[in-house]
C-alpha cells in the first residue's frame, strides 16, 4: 500500500468505488469535533485504518484524496445546493468517485466538476 509520502500532487488519482468514497468521507467527517465535515481539526490518520473501511483491493490513497477533495468542495460552499443536513446525496459520491483526475490534485478544477454535476 502506498503512503501519503509517496503521493505527488500531480500524480494521477485512480477512480474509486462510490461506496468506498462515502465510507471514508463519513469516517473523516466523524473524526472532526462535533462530527461536522466543515469543522477544522488536526487528525492523524493511518491509511491502514482507512483500508479496513474500503472494499478489498481498493486504492486507499485514491479514496482518501477524493474524500479530501470532497471536503474542500464542502468547505468552499460549492455543494451547498445539494446538501442534505450534514450529508450528501449518492450521486455526488458516484460523480466524484469516477471524475477523471489524470493530473492529480493540482489538476482538479472544481468548476469542471460542478458542471459535470449540473449535466447529470
Secondary structure, DSSP 8 states (H G I E B T S, - for coil): ---GGG--TTS-B----HHHHHHHHHHHHHTSGGG-TTS-------HHHHHTTS-TT--HHHHHHHHHHHHHHHHTTTTGGGEETTEE-HHHHHHHHHS-BTTTGGG--HHHHHHHHHH-
